[in-house]
């Protein structure tokens, strides 16, 4: 990336070999690190299986967070369970951390009767009111001002929680990004803007998106606290989110840039080989966040090959079982098309529903 202006140092504590920086002592317990590693494995395998299902025609669409699992899992682990999360579609790890089950997610991907959104959302547009995870929205950056508004509401009500908006670096080219950050900065709201800088907005590389040194300078431009971290380093993400959350509650919003890489395709409708050099992907594979954390755990005597094989087998079995259940679950009833918008179904929608029943009597 060429840049002649403001530059930012990237915070890193864990290197590619699983070694911690000299003088650094983790602030997080081994129990949380182990749990986080397991959630990253769950996220990676679920993504892999969903892509397979899409290729088989069992589901319509899928998006992977391959190579970016650390960002969502480490951030979620550092937050309070009552903080509000506004995810993009690659934050599956965050909702898994919050307690969303594999079965819940697979039902959602099938859009069946047990999907919390009742089949109304595209796959990977997950959410859970009970877990304070706001449903993903397709239009890029729209959640950014929403999260800022949520933070302002909590400030007015004197709540001790923050809101977190996750987004990719491509979202910073949208007007909603600038409106949301300016609103949050002026009113000093407790909102963390978490950017996963995965180097590509679909097929558009960083060099074709902006001339600045990544996203961090934009936070400084709005006068807010800004951090840049190695997004594949669990400890850097976790520790810095802890600091950012404290700052949000005491002083106002934070822009957080996590440097990572989208190792997979943008979606099942994309072919990255048409725009990404192969040697670039090979270089980033060496920085794999899952492999990096595994090496650390092994060096600490907390993990080994036997535990790794056992975990993968358990996850594979659970995902396979969840898929079988989802395949046997019926579609949402036809009436869900006209429910949940109004407290009582208006006459106009009721008339449309009655007409539809003539064509889909089995689904009513």
C-alpha positions as CSV (number, residue, x, y, z in Angstrom):
1,X,0.0,0.0,0.0
2,X,1.5,3.4,-1.0
3,X,0.9,6.3,1.3
4,X,2.7,9.5,2.0
5,X,0.6,10.6,5.1
6,X,-0.3,9.3,8.6
7,X,0.9,5.7,9.4
8,X,0.0,3.4,12.2
9,X,1.9,0.7,14.0
10,X,0.2,-2.7,14.2
11,X,-0.1,-4.2,17.7
12,X,1.1,-7.8,17.8
13,X,1.9,-10.1,20.8
14,X,1.8,-13.6,19.2
15,X,3.9,-14.4,16.1
16,X,3.3,-16.9,13.4
17,X,5.3,-19.6,15.3
18,X,3.1,-19.4,18.4
19,X,5.6,-17.4,20.5
20,X,4.7,-14.4,22.6
21,X,6.6,-11.1,22.4
22,X,9.3,-10.7,25.0
23,X,8.0,-9.0,28.1
24,X,4.3,-9.6,27.3
25,X,2.1,-11.5,29.8
26,X,-1.4,-12.6,28.7
27,X,-4.2,-11.0,30.6
28,X,-6.6,-13.8,29.6
29,X,-6.9,-17.2,31.4
30,X,-5.9,-20.4,29.7
31,X,-9.5,-21.6,30.0
32,X,-10.8,-18.7,27.8
33,X,-8.0,-19.2,25.3
34,X,-8.8,-22.9,25.0
35,X,-12.5,-22.2,24.6
36,X,-11.8,-19.5,22.0
37,X,-9.6,-22.0,20.0
38,X,-12.4,-24.5,20.0
39,X,-14.9,-21.9,18.8
40,X,-12.5,-21.0,16.0
41,X,-12.4,-24.6,15.0
42,X,-16.2,-24.8,15.1
43,X,-16.5,-21.7,12.9
44,X,-14.0,-23.0,10.4
45,X,-15.6,-26.4,10.0
46,X,-19.2,-25.1,9.9
47,X,-18.1,-22.7,7.1
48,X,-16.5,-25.5,5.2
49,X,-19.6,-27.7,5.4
50,X,-22.0,-24.9,4.5
51,X,-20.0,-24.3,1.3
52,X,-20.3,-28.0,0.5
53,X,-24.0,-27.9,1.0
54,X,-24.4,-24.9,-1.3
55,X,-22.4,-26.7,-4.0
56,X,-24.7,-29.7,-3.6
57,X,-27.8,-27.5,-3.9
58,X,-29.0,-28.1,-0.4
59,X,-28.8,-24.4,0.6
60,X,-28.8,-21.4,-1.7
61,X,-25.8,-19.3,-0.6
62,X,-22.9,-19.3,1.9
63,X,-20.1,-17.0,3.0
64,X,-16.9,-18.1,4.8
65,X,-14.8,-16.4,7.4
66,X,-11.8,-18.6,6.6
67,X,-8.7,-16.9,7.9
68,X,-10.7,-14.3,9.9
69,X,-12.1,-16.4,12.7
70,X,-9.8,-14.8,15.3
71,X,-11.3,-11.3,14.8
72,X,-14.9,-12.3,15.8
73,X,-14.1,-14.9,18.5
74,X,-11.4,-12.9,20.3
75,X,-13.5,-9.7,20.2
76,X,-16.6,-11.4,21.5
77,X,-14.6,-13.1,24.3
78,X,-13.4,-9.6,25.4
79,X,-16.9,-8.1,25.5
80,X,-19.6,-8.3,28.1
81,X,-22.4,-10.7,27.3
82,X,-24.8,-7.7,27.6
83,X,-23.0,-5.6,25.0
84,X,-24.8,-5.2,21.7
85,X,-23.2,-6.8,18.6
86,X,-24.0,-5.6,15.1
87,X,-22.3,-8.2,12.9
88,X,-21.5,-8.4,9.3
89,X,-21.7,-11.9,7.7
90,X,-18.3,-13.1,8.8
91,X,-18.9,-12.8,12.5
92,X,-20.3,-16.3,12.9
93,X,-17.6,-16.9,15.5
94,X,-19.0,-14.1,17.7
95,X,-22.5,-15.6,17.9
96,X,-21.0,-19.1,18.5
97,X,-19.1,-17.6,21.4
98,X,-22.3,-16.0,22.8
99,X,-24.0,-19.5,22.9
100,X,-25.6,-19.9,19.5
101,X,-25.5,-23.6,18.8
102,X,-24.4,-25.4,15.7
103,X,-28.0,-26.7,15.3
104,X,-29.3,-23.1,15.5
105,X,-27.0,-21.9,12.8
106,X,-27.7,-24.8,10.5
107,X,-31.4,-24.3,10.8
108,X,-30.8,-20.7,9.8
109,X,-28.7,-21.7,6.8
110,X,-31.6,-23.9,5.6
111,X,-34.2,-21.2,6.3
112,X,-36.5,-23.7,7.8
113,X,-39.3,-23.5,10.4
114,X,-36.8,-23.5,13.2
115,X,-34.7,-20.7,11.8
116,X,-35.1,-17.7,14.1
117,X,-35.7,-15.5,11.1
118,X,-38.4,-17.9,9.8
119,X,-36.6,-18.1,6.4
120,X,-36.9,-14.4,5.7
121,X,-33.2,-13.7,5.7
122,X,-30.5,-14.9,3.3
123,X,-28.1,-17.5,4.6
124,X,-25.3,-16.1,6.8
125,X,-27.7,-13.3,7.9
126,X,-27.9,-14.6,11.4
127,X,-28.9,-12.9,14.6
128,X,-30.4,-13.5,18.1
129,X,-32.3,-11.1,20.3
130,X,-31.6,-13.3,23.3
131,X,-27.9,-13.0,22.7
132,X,-27.9,-9.3,21.9
133,X,-26.7,-10.0,18.3
134,X,-28.6,-7.8,15.8
135,X,-29.5,-9.6,12.6
136,X,-27.0,-9.2,9.7
137,X,-28.1,-7.0,6.9
138,X,-27.0,-7.4,3.3
139,X,-26.5,-3.7,2.4
140,X,-22.9,-2.8,3.4
141,X,-22.3,-0.3,6.3
142,X,-26.0,0.2,7.2
143,X,-25.4,-1.2,10.7
144,X,-22.7,1.4,11.5
145,X,-25.1,4.3,12.2
146,X,-27.5,1.8,13.9
147,X,-24.7,0.8,16.3
148,X,-23.9,4.4,17.0
149,X,-27.6,5.1,17.7
150,X,-27.7,2.1,20.1
151,X,-24.6,3.4,21.9
152,X,-26.2,6.9,22.2
153,X,-29.4,5.3,23.6
154,X,-27.4,3.4,26.2
155,X,-25.6,6.6,27.1
156,X,-28.9,8.4,27.6
157,X,-30.1,5.6,29.8
158,X,-26.8,5.5,31.7
159,X,-26.2,1.8,30.9
160,X,-22.8,0.4,31.4
161,X,-22.6,-1.4,28.1
162,X,-21.3,-0.7,24.6
163,X,-22.4,-1.4,21.1
164,X,-20.0,-3.0,18.5
165,X,-20.3,-2.6,14.8
166,X,-18.3,-5.2,12.7
167,X,-17.6,-4.4,9.1
168,X,-15.0,-4.9,6.4
169,X,-12.7,-2.2,5.0
170,X,-14.9,-1.9,1.9
171,X,-17.7,-0.5,4.1
172,X,-15.6,2.6,4.8
173,X,-16.3,3.7,1.2
174,X,-20.0,4.0,2.1
175,X,-21.5,7.2,3.4
176,X,-23.0,5.4,6.4
177,X,-19.5,4.8,7.7
178,X,-18.8,8.5,7.9
179,X,-22.2,9.5,9.2
180,X,-22.0,6.8,11.9
181,X,-18.4,7.8,13.1
182,X,-19.1,11.5,13.0
183,X,-22.3,11.1,15.0
184,X,-20.6,8.8,17.6
185,X,-17.6,11.1,17.9
186,X,-19.6,14.3,18.3
187,X,-21.9,12.8,21.0
188,X,-19.1,10.7,22.6
189,X,-21.2,7.5,22.5
190,X,-19.9,4.1,23.8
191,X,-19.6,2.4,20.4
192,X,-16.7,0.3,19.1
193,X,-16.3,0.3,15.3
194,X,-14.5,-2.9,14.5
195,X,-13.1,-3.0,11.0
196,X,-11.8,-6.4,9.6
197,X,-9.3,-5.2,7.0
198,X,-9.2,-8.4,5.0
199,X,-7.5,-6.7,2.1
200,X,-10.3,-7.1,-0.4
201,X,-13.8,-5.6,-0.9
202,X,-15.0,-8.6,-3.0
203,X,-12.5,-8.2,-5.9
204,X,-11.3,-4.6,-5.1
205,X,-7.9,-4.5,-3.4
206,X,-6.8,-1.9,-0.8
207,X,-4.8,0.0,-3.4
208,X,-7.9,0.6,-5.4
209,X,-10.1,1.6,-2.5
210,X,-8.1,4.4,-0.8
211,X,-4.7,6.1,-0.6
212,X,-4.5,6.4,3.2
213,X,-2.6,3.9,5.3
214,X,-5.6,1.6,5.8
215,X,-8.6,2.5,7.9
216,X,-7.0,3.8,11.1
217,X,-6.4,7.4,9.8
218,X,-10.1,7.8,9.3
219,X,-10.7,7.4,13.0
220,X,-8.1,10.0,13.8
221,X,-9.8,12.3,11.3
222,X,-13.0,12.1,13.3
223,X,-11.1,12.7,16.6
224,X,-11.7,9.3,18.1
225,X,-9.3,6.8,19.8
226,X,-7.9,4.5,17.2
227,X,-6.2,1.1,17.4
228,X,-4.6,-1.1,14.7
229,X,-3.9,-4.7,15.6
230,X,-2.8,-8.0,14.0
231,X,-6.3,-9.5,13.5
232,X,-4.8,-13.0,13.4
233,X,-3.3,-12.6,16.8
234,X,-5.8,-13.7,19.5
235,X,-4.0,-11.9,22.3
236,X,-3.6,-8.6,20.4
237,X,-7.3,-8.6,19.5
238,X,-8.5,-9.7,23.0
239,X,-6.3,-7.3,25.0
240,X,-7.0,-4.3,22.8
241,X,-10.8,-4.8,22.7
242,X,-10.6,-4.8,26.5
243,X,-8.9,-1.4,26.4
244,X,-11.2,-0.1,23.7
245,X,-14.3,-1.1,25.7
246,X,-13.0,0.7,28.7
247,X,-12.4,3.8,26.6
248,X,-15.8,3.6,25.1
249,X,-17.5,3.6,28.5
250,X,-15.3,6.4,29.9
251,X,-14.6,8.7,27.0
252,X,-16.4,7.8,23.8
253,X,-16.1,5.8,20.6
254,X,-13.2,3.8,19.3
255,X,-12.2,2.8,15.7
256,X,-10.5,-0.6,15.7
257,X,-8.7,-1.9,12.6
258,X,-7.8,-5.6,12.6
259,X,-5.4,-6.5,9.9
260,X,-6.3,-9.9,8.5
261,X,-6.9,-11.7,5.2
262,X,-9.9,-13.4,3.5
263,X,-8.4,-16.7,2.7
264,X,-11.5,-18.0,1.0
265,X,-13.8,-16.5,-1.7
266,X,-16.0,-13.5,-1.0
267,X,-19.0,-15.9,-1.2
268,X,-20.1,-19.0,-3.1
269,X,-20.8,-16.7,-6.0
270,X,-17.2,-15.6,-6.3
271,X,-14.0,-16.9,-7.8
272,X,-11.0,-15.2,-6.2
273,X,-8.5,-16.8,-8.5
274,X,-9.5,-14.2,-11.1
275,X,-8.2,-11.3,-9.1
276,X,-5.8,-12.5,-6.4
277,X,-2.3,-13.7,-7.0
278,X,-1.6,-17.2,-5.7
279,X,1.6,-16.3,-4.0
280,X,-0.2,-13.7,-1.9
281,X,-2.6,-16.3,-0.6
282,X,0.3,-18.6,0.2
283,X,2.0,-15.9,2.3
284,X,-1.1,-15.3,4.3
285,X,-1.6,-19.0,5.0
286,X,1.5,-18.9,7.1
287,X,-0.3,-16.3,9.3
288,X,-3.3,-18.5,9.8
289,X,-4.9,-17.4,13.1
290,X,-6.0,-21.0,14.0
291,X,-2.6,-22.5,13.3
292,X,-0.9,-19.7,15.2
293,X,-3.0,-20.2,18.3
294,X,-2.7,-24.0,18.1
295,X,1.1,-23.7,18.1
296,X,0.9,-21.4,21.2
297,X,-1.3,-23.9,23.1
298,X,1.0,-26.8,22.2
299,X,4.0,-24.9,23.5
300,X,2.2,-24.2,26.7
301,X,1.4,-27.9,27.1
302,X,-2.3,-27.2,26.8
303,X,-2.9,-29.0,23.5
304,X,-1.6,-31.9,21.4
305,X,-2.4,-34.0,18.3
306,X,-4.7,-36.3,20.1
307,X,-6.8,-33.5,21.5
308,X,-6.8,-31.9,18.0
309,X,-8.1,-35.1,16.3
310,X,-10.7,-35.6,19.0
311,X,-12.0,-32.0,18.7
312,X,-12.3,-32.2,14.9
313,X,-14.2,-35.5,15.1
314,X,-16.6,-34.1,17.7
315,X,-17.3,-31.0,15.7
316,X,-17.7,-33.0,12.4
317,X,-20.2,-35.4,14.1
318,X,-22.2,-32.5,15.6
319,X,-22.4,-30.7,12.3
320,X,-23.4,-33.8,10.4
321,X,-26.1,-34.5,13.0
322,X,-27.3,-30.9,12.8
323,X,-27.5,-31.1,9.0
324,X,-29.6,-34.2,9.1
325,X,-32.0,-32.6,11.5
326,X,-32.3,-29.5,9.4
327,X,-33.0,-31.5,6.3
328,X,-35.9,-33.2,8.0
329,X,-37.3,-30.0,9.4
330,X,-40.2,-28.4,7.4
331,X,-40.2,-25.0,5.8
332,X,-41.8,-22.1,7.6
333,X,-45.6,-22.0,7.2
334,X,-47.0,-19.7,4.5
335,X,-48.6,-17.5,7.1
336,X,-45.2,-16.3,8.4
337,X,-45.1,-14.2,5.2
338,X,-47.6,-11.8,6.6
339,X,-46.8,-12.0,10.3
340,X,-44.6,-10.0,12.7
341,X,-44.7,-6.6,10.9
342,X,-47.9,-5.4,12.6
343,X,-49.5,-6.5,15.9
344,X,-52.6,-7.5,13.9
345,X,-52.5,-8.6,10.3
346,X,-54.0,-5.8,8.2
347,X,-57.0,-6.7,5.9
348,X,-54.9,-6.1,2.8
349,X,-52.2,-8.6,3.9
350,X,-54.9,-11.1,5.0
351,X,-56.5,-10.9,1.6
352,X,-53.2,-11.6,-0.1
353,X,-52.6,-14.5,2.3
354,X,-56.0,-16.1,1.4
355,X,-55.2,-15.8,-2.3
356,X,-51.8,-17.4,-1.8
357,X,-53.3,-20.3,0.0
358,X,-55.0,-21.3,-3.2
359,X,-51.7,-21.9,-4.8
360,X,-49.8,-23.3,-1.8
361,X,-52.4,-25.1,0.3
362,X,-49.9,-27.5,1.8
363,X,-47.8,-24.7,3.2
364,X,-50.5,-22.7,5.0
